[in-house]
Amino acid sequence: MNPVGQLRVNGGVPATPDPSLEQLFVRYREHGDLPALAAVFDAYAGHLLLVAGHVVRDGALAEDLVQTTFVEAIRCAARYDAERPLLPWLVRILTHHATKLGRRRLRPDDPRPARDASTETP
């Protein structure tokens, strides 16, 4: 497959642009096209990893955030507005999860004693 945005020529047929990453994500959303989804993730994974690395400053945690971002994008694909660029939407998902992670890491442990499930009655 040609890199996204390049023109392809088939014999004497006029060149047509490859679908954009946004169009590929919509193709996944509407038709379940897994190769289209894979192309989107392959194209954006490196950029998202750089963003995540700057946000959390931990390589393993950054990788986890990118994975979480992709899972959330799949789960919420219906909410993506195809009239807008895809990358900022993905970055927003990533930063949202990074913020949630930061809150959890900063929150003090729950001071309440742990409940023993074996002694509780339903």
Disulfide bonds with the S-S distance in Angstrom:
none
